[in-house]
């Protein structure tokens, strides 16, 4: 199936072997879904780095962070009747879910948008406190009035919520705590205020009534969010039938706010699509992809830690060119170019 993506011939841009573990005895298992921004004339990636201790036959090592942000390892025999270890991503032990890896966020920069490397003066961001005990994941970066807003998934035994930090220089950060409680993720703040208010997309989850849909919220200050409205749902029988979630900050176009989003099937095949929101009232969805704009096609998208996945929460825009940096197969960081006009032309308008 052909899609609209012009993949970088250099893909994958980053692999686990390219990143140094954060501490002795750890190994980098996979790289995922970078936030993306421009700073100091360079393109930067805020990559999710998932780590664990090397597994030993017959044992499950479960990594968690203590309140100080230091890694601790729970050691459980694989034959323990209270352990369920059938999923590569999750251990269930004594009725509680634990991640098989703990994630943090690592900063890498590039002058050409292709070759990325770490800079010594820009340290990584790690989970801290009870609400980030299982790590922090999938950061989206929004630049609003000169202040970078970092919205990320905060994971703990209490659930999956949304944390916020802000910065101007990427060396000093102000932690704002959890701005949306569990179960929620995929928060992307608009990079302009509308009618004097902040707006953001988010994705609460409901296992019983409803589903994994995209919602819109507004805020007077970027911290306190309300007037929540569901604006995009899954579609039975289509490529986004099981769950949908927003990507990076919406892109301002002459036709409205363009959002790149992910959709998945019950079989966990992740593709990318797009939808268009009204410029003055983004709760109104004007148009949406019928076919995905990007599907997992390449070897590095089909096979990895968790295959058949393309997932993005970061991009940069230069005129008509949209450069999306994405996670492939939950293991590699890749890049692809799109035409904004071509994406807009592919959408089906709501009649």
C-alpha positions as CSV (number, residue, x, y, z in Angstrom):
1,X,0.0,0.0,0.0
2,X,1.5,3.3,-1.1
3,X,1.4,6.2,1.4
4,X,2.4,9.9,1.3
5,X,5.6,9.6,3.2
6,X,9.0,10.3,1.6
7,X,11.2,8.4,4.1
8,X,14.7,9.4,4.7
9,X,17.1,7.1,2.9
10,X,19.3,7.2,6.0
11,X,16.6,5.5,8.2
12,X,16.9,4.4,10.9
13,X,18.4,7.6,12.1
14,X,18.9,6.2,15.6
15,X,19.1,2.7,17.0
16,X,19.5,1.4,20.6
17,X,23.2,0.8,20.1
18,X,23.7,4.6,19.3
19,X,22.7,5.6,22.9
20,X,24.8,5.1,26.0
21,X,22.9,3.6,28.9
22,X,22.1,6.0,31.7
23,X,23.8,3.9,34.4
24,X,26.2,1.0,34.6
25,X,24.5,-2.4,34.4
26,X,21.6,-1.1,32.3
27,X,21.0,-1.7,28.6
28,X,19.0,0.4,26.1
29,X,16.2,-1.8,24.8
30,X,14.5,0.6,22.4
31,X,14.2,4.2,21.3
32,X,10.7,5.6,20.8
33,X,8.7,8.6,19.6
34,X,10.8,11.8,20.0
35,X,9.5,15.2,20.7
36,X,10.9,17.7,18.2
37,X,11.8,21.4,18.4
38,X,14.1,24.0,16.9
39,X,16.6,25.6,19.3
40,X,19.9,27.5,18.9
41,X,19.7,27.0,15.1
42,X,19.5,23.2,15.4
43,X,16.9,20.5,15.2
44,X,16.5,18.7,18.5
45,X,15.0,15.4,19.4
46,X,13.7,14.6,22.9
47,X,13.9,10.8,22.5
48,X,12.2,8.3,24.8
49,X,14.9,5.9,25.9
50,X,13.6,2.6,27.3
51,X,16.1,0.7,29.5
52,X,16.3,-2.4,31.6
53,X,18.8,-4.6,33.3
54,X,20.0,-7.6,31.2
55,X,17.6,-10.5,31.8
56,X,18.9,-13.8,33.2
57,X,17.3,-17.1,32.3
58,X,14.7,-18.2,34.8
59,X,14.2,-14.7,36.3
60,X,12.2,-11.5,35.6
61,X,13.9,-8.3,36.6
62,X,11.3,-5.5,37.0
63,X,12.8,-2.0,36.9
64,X,11.1,0.8,39.0
65,X,12.2,4.3,40.2
66,X,12.3,5.2,43.8
67,X,11.0,8.6,45.1
68,X,14.5,10.1,44.5
69,X,14.4,9.0,40.8
70,X,17.0,6.2,41.3
71,X,16.5,2.9,39.6
72,X,15.6,-0.2,41.7
73,X,15.2,-3.7,40.5
74,X,12.6,-6.3,41.6
75,X,13.8,-9.8,41.1
76,X,11.1,-12.4,40.5
77,X,11.5,-16.1,39.5
78,X,9.7,-16.7,36.1
79,X,8.0,-19.8,37.7
80,X,6.4,-17.6,40.4
81,X,2.7,-18.3,40.2
82,X,1.9,-14.7,40.8
83,X,3.9,-13.6,37.8
84,X,2.4,-13.2,34.3
85,X,5.1,-12.5,31.7
86,X,3.5,-13.1,28.3
87,X,3.8,-9.5,27.0
88,X,7.1,-8.0,26.0
89,X,6.0,-4.6,27.4
90,X,4.3,-5.5,30.7
91,X,4.8,-7.8,33.7
92,X,1.9,-8.5,35.9
93,X,3.0,-9.5,39.4
94,X,0.6,-10.1,42.3
95,X,-2.2,-8.4,40.4
96,X,-0.2,-5.2,39.6
97,X,1.1,-4.2,36.2
98,X,4.8,-3.2,35.8
99,X,6.6,-2.1,32.7
100,X,9.4,-4.4,31.4
101,X,11.5,-1.2,30.8
102,X,11.8,2.2,32.4
103,X,11.9,5.2,30.1
104,X,13.5,8.6,30.3
105,X,14.0,11.4,27.8
106,X,17.3,12.1,26.1
107,X,18.2,15.3,24.2
108,X,20.0,15.0,20.8
109,X,20.7,17.8,18.3
110,X,21.5,18.0,14.6
111,X,22.6,20.7,12.2
112,X,21.2,18.9,9.1
113,X,18.2,17.2,10.6
114,X,19.6,13.7,9.8
115,X,22.7,13.1,11.9
116,X,21.9,13.5,15.6
117,X,24.2,13.4,18.7
118,X,24.1,14.2,22.4
119,X,25.6,17.4,23.8
120,X,27.3,17.2,27.1
121,X,25.6,20.4,28.5
122,X,22.1,19.1,27.9
123,X,21.3,16.3,30.3
124,X,18.4,13.8,30.0
125,X,15.1,14.1,31.9
126,X,14.2,11.4,34.3
127,X,11.1,10.5,36.2
128,X,10.9,11.7,39.8
129,X,8.4,11.1,42.6
130,X,5.6,8.7,43.2
131,X,3.7,9.6,40.0
132,X,6.6,8.9,37.7
133,X,7.9,5.7,39.4
134,X,7.7,3.7,36.2
135,X,9.3,6.4,34.1
136,X,8.3,9.3,31.7
137,X,7.5,8.7,28.1
138,X,6.5,10.2,24.7
139,X,7.1,13.9,25.2
140,X,5.5,16.5,23.0
141,X,7.1,19.9,22.8
142,X,5.2,23.2,22.2
143,X,6.7,26.6,22.0
144,X,4.2,29.2,23.2
145,X,5.2,32.8,23.5
146,X,8.9,32.0,23.9
147,X,8.4,29.3,26.6
148,X,8.8,25.6,25.7
149,X,6.1,23.4,27.2
150,X,7.0,19.7,27.6
151,X,3.9,17.4,28.0
152,X,4.8,13.8,28.7
153,X,3.3,10.5,29.9
154,X,4.0,10.0,33.6
155,X,3.7,6.3,34.6
156,X,3.3,4.7,38.0
157,X,1.3,2.1,39.9
158,X,-1.3,4.8,40.3
159,X,-1.9,4.9,36.5
160,X,-0.9,6.8,33.4
161,X,-1.3,10.6,33.6
162,X,0.2,13.7,31.9
163,X,3.1,15.7,33.4
164,X,4.3,19.2,32.4
165,X,7.7,20.9,32.6
166,X,8.7,24.2,31.0
167,X,12.0,25.7,30.0
168,X,13.6,28.5,28.0
169,X,17.1,27.2,27.7
170,X,16.8,23.3,27.9
171,X,19.2,23.3,30.8
172,X,16.9,24.5,33.6
173,X,13.4,23.1,33.9
174,X,10.4,24.1,36.0
175,X,8.3,21.1,37.0
176,X,4.5,21.8,37.0
177,X,3.4,18.4,38.2
178,X,0.6,16.3,36.8
179,X,-1.8,18.4,34.8
180,X,-4.2,15.6,33.7
181,X,-4.7,12.6,36.0
182,X,-5.0,8.9,34.9
183,X,-5.9,7.6,32.6
184,X,-4.7,10.1,30.0
185,X,-1.9,10.7,27.6
186,X,-1.0,12.2,24.1
187,X,-1.3,15.8,25.2
188,X,-0.3,18.3,22.5
189,X,-0.6,22.0,23.3
190,X,-1.4,24.4,20.5
191,X,1.5,26.8,19.8
192,X,-0.9,29.9,19.7
193,X,-3.6,31.0,22.0
194,X,-7.1,31.2,20.5
195,X,-9.3,33.9,22.0
196,X,-6.8,34.4,24.8
197,X,-6.9,30.8,25.9
198,X,-4.5,27.9,25.7
199,X,-5.9,24.8,23.8
200,X,-4.6,21.2,23.9
201,X,-5.5,17.8,22.5
202,X,-5.5,14.9,24.9
203,X,-6.6,11.2,25.0
204,X,-8.4,9.9,28.0
205,X,-9.2,6.2,28.0
206,X,-12.2,4.2,29.0
207,X,-12.3,0.4,28.9
208,X,-16.0,0.1,29.8
209,X,-18.0,2.8,28.1
210,X,-16.5,4.9,25.3
211,X,-13.0,4.3,24.0
212,X,-9.6,5.7,23.2
213,X,-10.7,9.0,21.5
214,X,-9.1,12.4,21.0
215,X,-10.5,15.2,23.1
216,X,-10.0,19.0,23.2
217,X,-9.5,21.1,26.3
218,X,-8.9,24.8,27.0
219,X,-7.1,26.6,29.8
220,X,-6.5,30.2,31.0
221,X,-2.9,29.5,32.1
222,X,-1.7,26.3,30.5
223,X,-2.0,24.5,33.8
224,X,-5.7,24.2,34.7
225,X,-7.7,22.5,32.0
226,X,-11.5,22.4,31.4
227,X,-14.3,22.5,28.9
228,X,-13.3,19.1,27.7
229,X,-14.9,18.0,24.4
230,X,-14.5,14.7,22.5
231,X,-13.7,15.6,18.9
232,X,-12.4,12.5,17.1
233,X,-13.4,8.8,17.6
234,X,-12.3,5.5,16.3
235,X,-14.0,4.1,13.1
236,X,-15.1,0.4,13.0
237,X,-13.5,-1.6,10.3
238,X,-10.9,1.0,9.4
239,X,-7.2,1.4,10.1
240,X,-8.0,3.5,13.2
241,X,-10.7,1.2,14.6
242,X,-9.2,0.4,18.1
243,X,-7.6,3.7,19.3
244,X,-6.7,7.1,18.1
245,X,-4.3,9.7,19.7
246,X,-2.9,13.1,18.7
247,X,0.7,13.6,17.6
248,X,2.6,16.9,18.0
249,X,1.2,20.4,18.2
250,X,-1.4,21.2,15.5
251,X,0.0,23.0,12.4
252,X,-1.6,26.3,11.5
253,X,-2.6,26.4,7.8
254,X,-4.8,28.7,5.7
255,X,-7.6,26.1,5.9
256,X,-7.4,25.5,9.7
257,X,-5.4,23.6,12.3
258,X,-3.9,20.4,10.8
259,X,-3.2,17.6,13.2
260,X,-1.2,14.4,12.5
261,X,-2.5,11.6,14.6
262,X,-2.0,7.9,15.1
263,X,-4.6,5.2,14.7
264,X,-4.4,1.5,15.5
265,X,-6.4,-1.7,15.0
266,X,-7.2,-4.3,17.6
267,X,-4.1,-6.2,16.2
268,X,-1.9,-3.2,17.2
269,X,-1.0,-2.1,13.7
270,X,-0.2,1.6,14.0
271,X,-0.6,4.1,11.1
272,X,-0.6,7.9,10.8
273,X,-3.5,10.0,9.5
274,X,-4.6,13.7,9.7
275,X,-7.5,15.8,10.5
276,X,-8.3,19.5,10.1
277,X,-9.9,21.7,12.8
278,X,-11.6,25.1,12.4
279,X,-9.2,28.0,13.0
280,X,-11.4,29.9,15.5
281,X,-13.2,26.9,17.1
282,X,-10.9,23.8,17.0
283,X,-13.7,21.7,18.5
284,X,-15.1,21.6,15.0
285,X,-13.4,18.9,12.8
286,X,-13.7,20.0,9.2
287,X,-12.0,17.1,7.4
288,X,-10.2,13.8,8.1
289,X,-8.1,11.1,6.4
290,X,-10.0,8.2,4.9
291,X,-6.7,6.3,4.1
292,X,-3.7,6.7,6.3
293,X,-0.9,9.1,5.2
294,X,1.7,6.7,6.5
295,X,1.6,2.9,7.1
296,X,4.3,0.5,8.3
297,X,6.0,-0.7,5.1
298,X,9.7,-0.8,5.6
299,X,11.6,-3.6,7.4
300,X,12.5,-1.3,10.3
301,X,8.8,-0.5,10.7
302,X,7.6,-4.1,10.5
303,X,10.1,-5.8,12.7
304,X,11.5,-4.6,16.0
305,X,10.6,-4.5,19.7
306,X,6.9,-4.3,18.7
307,X,6.4,-4.5,15.0
308,X,4.0,-3.0,12.5
309,X,4.2,0.5,14.1
310,X,4.8,4.0,12.9
311,X,4.1,6.6,15.7
312,X,4.9,10.3,15.9
313,X,4.7,13.1,18.4
314,X,7.2,15.4,16.8
315,X,7.7,17.4,13.6
316,X,9.1,20.6,12.1
317,X,7.5,22.7,9.4
318,X,9.4,24.6,6.7
319,X,6.8,26.2,4.3
320,X,5.0,23.3,2.6
321,X,7.5,20.7,3.9
322,X,6.5,18.8,7.0
323,X,9.3,16.7,8.4
324,X,8.0,14.1,10.8
325,X,10.3,12.2,13.1
326,X,8.7,9.0,14.2
327,X,9.2,5.8,16.2
328,X,9.4,2.7,14.1
329,X,8.5,-0.8,15.5
330,X,8.9,0.6,19.0
331,X,12.7,0.4,18.6
332,X,14.1,2.9,16.0
333,X,13.9,6.7,15.4
334,X,13.3,7.6,11.8
335,X,12.4,10.6,9.6
336,X,10.1,11.3,6.7
337,X,9.0,14.3,4.6
338,X,5.5,15.2,3.6
339,X,3.8,18.0,1.7
340,X,1.3,19.9,3.8
341,X,-0.7,20.7,0.6
342,X,-0.8,17.0,-0.3
343,X,-2.0,16.0,3.1
344,X,-4.7,18.6,3.0
345,X,-5.7,17.5,-0.4
346,X,-6.1,13.9,0.7
347,X,-8.6,14.7,3.5
348,X,-12.3,14.0,3.2
349,X,-14.3,17.1,4.2
350,X,-17.3,16.7,6.5
351,X,-20.4,17.4,4.4
